[in-house]
């Protein structure tokens, strides 16, 4: 086995198929999109080279700026709401509570459901006429708060965030749970003998030793927020009045709705660069820490 791993030709043979698939599915489409982003092209006729004009237009377009702002708010909600709750659940389950396996499975189940199904489910919950949320508010005497949650600018964005935060909370919880369980029990026994409380143990031992998995969860969470599409598209389609628009839905409607392939490709390249930059910044932050 060692002789195989020391043989560069053998390594190339094993790596080549995966590299070809990666280039075909990921790298080549990115390069092609970057080229299209420099064109004024409707997807049918011959495109005209216009340089960086599409990018200039994007940063002058109020709709595009609004979508970027929404994606940043989505990322903030993921960081400051989703991940802390996931971490809390992971720490509780990792402390060997009764029914640990059952709760772990229940929290992870939403991840297994299709995002389109989740969006349809929550659209029924939010329905202004027969939705579960309004029905519950009416039953507890808060009928004045009942409203069309997805049909109003003031509530649509937050209402769109909640399903995704709910769906992937169990995903991050499971990753953090695995990270907490991988810590040697000898460390916890030593802390217990020193009289450390559970809270002190969590903040002084468990969480610091979980930094690698916390970094992974942070990267996944932020990139997922920047790339979110299907749930927003099914729930609101970016409305009302573009209040829930995110770059991915704007890219879709720009390319397939108004046939501005060049401008839409510029938005797609921006999403890629946004994810790349944030990933680099997160890695640098954790290195400093």
C-alpha positions in Angstrom: 0.0 0.0 0.0 2.8 2.4 0.9 4.5 1.7 -2.5 1.2 2.7 -4.2 1.0 6.0 -2.4 4.6 6.8 -3.2 4.1 6.1 -6.9 3.2 9.4 -8.6 1.8 7.7 -11.7 -0.5 5.5 -9.6 -1.7 8.6 -7.7 -2.4 10.3 -11.0 -4.4 7.3 -12.3 -6.6 7.3 -9.2 -7.1 11.1 -9.1 -7.7 11.7 -12.8 -11.3 10.4 -13.0 -12.4 12.6 -10.1 -10.4 15.5 -11.5 -12.1 15.2 -14.9 -15.6 15.1 -13.3 -14.8 18.1 -11.1 -13.5 20.1 -14.1 -16.5 19.1 -16.2 -19.2 19.9 -13.6 -17.5 22.8 -11.7 -14.5 24.5 -13.2 -15.6 24.6 -16.9 -19.1 26.0 -16.1 -17.5 28.7 -13.9 -15.1 29.7 -16.7 -17.9 29.7 -19.2 -20.1 31.8 -16.9 -17.2 34.3 -16.4 -16.9 34.6 -20.1 -20.6 35.1 -20.6 -20.6 37.8 -17.9 -18.5 39.9 -20.2 -21.1 39.9 -23.0 -24.3 41.6 -23.8 -26.1 38.4 -24.8 -29.7 37.2 -24.9 -28.7 33.5 -25.1 -29.7 33.2 -28.8 -28.1 35.7 -31.1 -24.4 36.6 -31.1 -23.2 38.2 -28.0 -21.4 41.6 -27.9 -18.3 42.0 -25.7 -18.9 44.8 -23.2 -16.2 44.1 -20.6 -17.2 44.7 -17.0 -20.3 46.7 -17.8 -22.6 43.9 -16.4 -20.8 44.1 -13.1 -21.1 47.9 -13.0 -24.8 47.5 -13.8 -25.2 45.0 -11.0 -23.8 47.4 -8.3 -26.0 50.2 -9.7 -29.1 48.1 -9.8 -31.3 48.7 -6.7 -32.9 45.3 -7.1 -29.5 43.6 -7.2 -28.3 45.5 -4.1 -31.4 44.6 -2.3 -30.9 40.9 -3.1 -27.3 41.1 -1.8 -28.5 42.7 1.4 -31.1 40.0 1.9 -28.4 37.3 1.4 -26.2 39.0 4.0 -29.2 39.1 6.4 -29.8 35.5 5.8 -26.1 34.7 6.5 -26.3 36.7 9.7 -29.5 34.8 10.8 -27.7 31.5 10.1 -24.6 32.6 12.2 -26.4 34.2 15.1 -29.6 32.1 15.4 -29.1 28.7 13.6 -25.6 27.8 14.7 -26.0 28.8 18.4 -29.2 26.7 18.7 -27.5 23.8 16.9 -24.5 24.1 19.3 -26.8 24.1 22.3 -28.6 21.0 21.2 -25.3 19.3 20.3 -23.9 20.0 23.8 -27.0 18.7 25.5 -27.2 15.5 23.5 -23.4 14.9 23.9 -23.8 15.0 27.6 -25.4 11.5 27.4 -29.0 12.5 28.1 -31.8 9.8 28.2 -33.1 9.1 24.7 -30.0 10.6 23.0 -30.4 8.5 19.9 -34.1 9.3 19.5 -33.6 13.0 19.8 -30.6 12.9 17.4 -32.7 11.2 14.8 -35.7 13.6 15.3 -33.6 16.7 14.9 -31.9 15.4 11.8 -35.1 14.3 10.0 -35.9 17.7 8.4 -32.6 17.5 6.6 -33.7 14.4 4.8 -36.9 16.1 3.5 -36.7 17.8 0.0 -36.4 21.5 0.3 -39.3 21.9 -2.1 -41.4 19.8 0.2 -40.3 21.9 3.2 -41.2 25.1 1.3 -44.7 23.7 0.4 -45.2 22.7 4.1 -44.3 26.1 5.4 -46.4 27.9 2.8 -49.4 26.0 4.2 -48.4 27.0 7.7 -48.1 30.6 6.7 -51.3 30.6 4.6 -53.5 33.6 5.5 -56.8 31.8 5.2 -56.2 28.3 6.7 -52.6 28.4 7.9 -51.6 26.7 11.1 -49.8 29.9 12.4 -52.8 32.2 12.1 -55.1 29.5 13.5 -52.9 29.1 16.6 -52.8 32.9 17.0 -56.6 33.1 16.8 -57.0 30.2 19.3 -54.9 31.9 21.9 -56.7 35.3 21.5 -54.1 37.0 19.4 -56.1 37.2 16.2 -55.0 40.8 15.7 -51.5 39.4 14.9 -52.8 37.0 12.2 -51.8 38.2 8.7 -50.6 37.1 5.3 -47.0 36.3 6.4 -45.6 35.7 2.9 -47.7 38.4 1.2 -46.4 41.5 3.0 -43.0 43.1 2.7 -42.6 43.6 6.4 -42.9 39.9 7.2 -42.1 37.9 4.1 -38.3 38.0 4.5 -38.2 36.8 8.1 -40.9 34.2 7.2 -38.7 32.9 4.4 -35.7 32.6 6.7 -37.3 30.4 9.3 -37.9 27.3 7.2 -34.3 27.1 6.1 -33.0 27.7 9.6 -35.3 25.0 10.9 -34.5 22.5 8.2 -30.7 22.6 8.5 -30.4 23.1 12.2 -30.3 19.4 12.7 -27.5 19.1 10.1 -25.2 21.4 12.0 -26.3 19.9 15.3 -25.2 16.4 14.1 -21.8 17.7 13.0 -21.2 19.5 16.3 -22.5 16.5 18.2 -19.9 14.3 16.4 -17.2 16.8 17.3 -18.2 16.9 20.9 -18.3 13.1 21.1 -14.9 12.8 19.6 -13.3 14.6 22.6 -11.6 12.2 25.0 -13.7 11.5 28.1 -10.5 11.6 30.2 -10.5 15.4 29.8 -14.0 15.7 31.1 -13.2 13.4 34.0 -10.3 15.6 35.0 -12.4 18.7 34.8 -15.1 17.1 37.0 -12.4 16.1 39.6 -11.2 19.8 39.6 -14.8 20.9 40.4 -15.7 22.4 37.0 -19.4 22.9 36.4 -21.1 21.8 33.2 -21.2 25.4 32.0 -17.6 26.0 32.7 -16.6 22.7 31.1 -18.6 23.6 28.0 -17.1 27.0 27.5 -13.5 26.2 28.7 -13.1 22.7 27.2 -15.8 21.4 24.8 -16.3 24.5 22.6 -12.6 25.4 22.3 -11.8 21.8 21.3 -14.6 21.9 18.7 -13.2 24.8 16.8 -12.3 22.8 13.6 -15.9 21.5 13.3 -17.3 24.9 14.3 -15.3 26.4 11.4 -16.8 23.8 9.0 -20.3 24.5 10.2 -19.8 28.3 9.9 -18.5 27.9 6.3 -21.4 25.6 5.3 -23.9 27.9 6.9 -22.8 31.1 5.3 -22.3 29.5 1.9 -25.7 27.9 2.1 -27.2 31.3 2.9 -25.5 32.9 -0.1 -26.6 30.1 -2.4 -30.2 29.6 -1.2 -32.6 29.4 -4.1 -35.2 26.6 -4.2 -36.9 27.5 -0.8 -37.2 31.2 -1.6 -38.3 30.5 -5.1 -41.1 28.1 -4.0 -42.2 30.2 -1.1 -42.3 33.7 -2.6 -40.5 33.7 -5.9 -38.6 36.7 -4.6 -41.7 38.8 -3.8 -43.7 40.6 -2.8 -42.1 43.6 -4.6 -38.7 41.8 -4.5 -38.6 42.0 -0.7 -37.3 38.4 -0.5 -35.1 38.5 -3.6 -31.7 36.9 -3.2 -28.9 36.8 -5.8 -29.7 33.3 -6.9 -33.4 34.0 -7.6 -32.4 37.3 -9.3 -29.9 35.3 -11.5 -32.6 32.8 -12.4 -35.3 35.4 -13.4 -32.7 37.5 -15.2 -31.5 34.6 -17.4 -34.8 32.7 -17.9 -37.2 35.6 -17.5 -35.7 38.5 -19.3 -33.1 36.6 -21.3 -30.2 38.7 -20.1 -27.7 35.9 -20.1 -24.7 38.2 -19.7 -26.1 40.1 -16.7 -27.3 36.8 -15.1 -23.9 35.2 -15.6 -22.3 38.3 -13.9 -24.6 37.6 -10.9 -23.6 34.0 -10.8 -19.9 34.9 -10.8 -20.5 37.3 -8.0 -22.1 34.6 -5.9 -19.1 32.3 -6.5 -16.7 35.1 -5.5 -18.8 36.0 -2.5 -18.6 32.5 -1.2 -14.9 32.2 -1.9 -14.0 35.5 -0.2 -16.1 34.6 2.9 -14.5 31.1 3.1 -11.0 32.6 3.0 -12.0 35.2 5.7 -13.4 32.6 8.0 -10.3 30.4 7.6 -8.1 33.4 8.4 -10.2 34.3 11.5 -9.9 30.8 12.9 -6.1 30.8 12.3 -5.9 34.0 14.3 -7.9 32.5 17.1 
